[in-house]
Amino acid sequence: MSYLEIGLLIVLIWIIAMIALRPTINKSKHFQTMGGILLLIKVKKNRGILDRIAGSSKSKLFSRLSIPLVYILFAMGIVLLVLGTVLSLTTRVKENIPVSEYLALPGIDPEIPIVYGLIAFAISLVIHEMFHGIVARKHGIKVNSVGLMLFVVPIGAFVEPDEKEITETTPVIRRRIVGAGIAVNFVIAIICFLFLSLAMSHAAVQTYPGAYVDAAYPGNTVTPHNITGSELLSVGNMKGNSLVNLTTSCSVTPGTLLNASFYNGHKIFNYSIPAGIQVVSTYKGYPAYKNISLGDYIISVNNRTVYNETVLGNILNKISPGTEITVGLENFTAASHEGIKSTVSFKTRSTYSFYKTEDPSLLTAAMKNESFIGVGITYGGLGLVSMSYYKSLVFGSSVYTSGPEGAIESIALPFDGLSPVPSSFAHLYSVPLGYEVFWFSTNTIYWLFWVNILLAITNALPLAIFDGAQFLRDTLMIASKHERFKYFRDEKNIAAVLSLTTTLILLMLMIEIIVPRII
C-alpha cells in the first residue's frame, strides 16, 4: 500500500469517526465538531495568554491601522476577480486549470506541497485567530475559550469571543476585531517576503559561474546523460555566467564538436556538444514544419553560415517573404556524434503573418518585409537560463527589478515548478546552516508568505463565509450614522448588499472555472 493510499485511508476513517461520534462529541464541554469533519478542542484555562499579550502590545493601534489595509486588500481581491473574469470571457486557453487548484488546500491542490502547506496554514491560522482574540481582549470583550482545530492533524487554532458581548459592542470595535485578523496575515506575508528576498537570497552563493540547463531537447548528443537541472560551466573556450548568451552571440563554426563541462551539485563532468543552433520546435502552417526535423542544426541559409540566432534573424530579415531559400542542415546522433548533412529548399512566409495570429501586440510594419520559417531554436539543443534570473524568482527579489510583474512571478512559483525549490537547482548553491536546514527554512518561509497573502486577500472579500462580509456589514453600519447613508440603517438593506456582493463574487468565480471549459 502506497503512502497516498495510507493517507486516504486515514482520512476516510477520520471522517467516518467524526460523523459517527458527532452527537457524543458535541455534548462535551471541551470538544466540538465543526462542519461534520473538523474537531475543535476547547481550552478555557489558557485564555490568560491573550490578556498578557493584549496588555503589553500595541494591538489597539494595530487594529486601527488594519482598517485602511483591509480596504486595500479588498480592492486587490476585486481587481483580481474582475481581471480573471474578463480574461476567461475573452481569452482561449490551451489547457484549463484543474478545479482542485481553485481550492488551494494542501493535499487537494497538487501544486501545494502537503508538508510545507500544512505547516504554513497551521501557523497562519493560529496567528490570525489569536489576533482576533488579542484585539477583542484589548477592547474588554470576554473570550470564552481558545483551542486547536484538527483534521487528522492540527490544522489551525480558534478563539471564541463571547457572542453576546460581540453582538452588543459597537460596530467600530467589532470591525477592528475582524480587520486585525485579516491585516496580520498580510503583515506576516510582507515580513516573510522581505526576509526571503533580502536575507536568505544573499546567504545562497552560486558555487560556480555558469548557466542553468532548464532543458536538454531530443536529438542532442548529451540528452541520454540526463543533464537537465545541471549547470553548464563551459563550452569550448567560453565559460561563466555569460554562457546564457550562447544562442545569440556564439561565433564558433556550426557543427564543430565542443567540449562542455557540467556541474550537478556533486561533481563536474564533461561531454561533447555540437556548436550551432538546434531546431527544437516548428510551427504548423509554416515552411519548417514539413521540411526541417526536430534536432536538426541550421548550418547555413543560402550558403551564408548561421553561427547563432542573431545571424539567422539578420539573414531572414533581409529576404523578402515568398522567396525560395536553401537551408543547410546537420543532424548528430548521440551514439557516434557524427553529423549527417543535408539541404532543403522552400519558400518563406512573412514574420507579420506569424505575429498577427500569435501575438498582435508585437506587430510592426517592418515585419511585412521580413521572412519567417517557423522554428524554435536553442544553442546546442540546451535550454539555458540565467542562474541569477532563477535565483531572483526563487527568492522573490525579482520584485525589486520588475515591480508588479515580479510580484506575480513570485506568487506563481508553485505553478512553474519552482516551489519547493527543485533540489537540482538548490544543489548548485553554497549555503549556511547546512543544505537540509537552509532549504527547508527557505521553502517554509516562502509558503508562509504565499499562504498569508492568500488568506489576507481572500478573507478581505465580502463573501458570506469570510471575515470580509462582517467587515463590510460593520462598515455600512458605521456609514449609516451619516445622513447620506441612512439607507443602511435598515438591517434588511445591509443584508441585501451582502447578498449581492456574495452573489457577484460567486458568479465571477463560476465564470472563471466554467467558461474556459466550454469556449
PyMOL commands that set and color helices and strands:
alter all, ss='L'
color gray80, all
select helices_A, chain A and resi 3-25+48-56+59-90+100-103+114-138+163-168+171-203+223-225+241-249+288-291+309-317+351-358+360-362+365-369+387-394+399-402+404-411+413-416+423-426+435-460+467-479+483-489+491-517
alter helices_A, ss='H'
color red, helices_A
select strands_A, chain A and resi 31-34+38-43+143-150+154-161+205-206+211-216+231-235+238-239+257-263+268-274+277-282+297-301+304-305+324-332+339-347+349-350+371-372+375-379+382-386+429-430
alter strands_A, ss='S'
color yellow, strands_A
deselect
rebuild
show_as cartoon
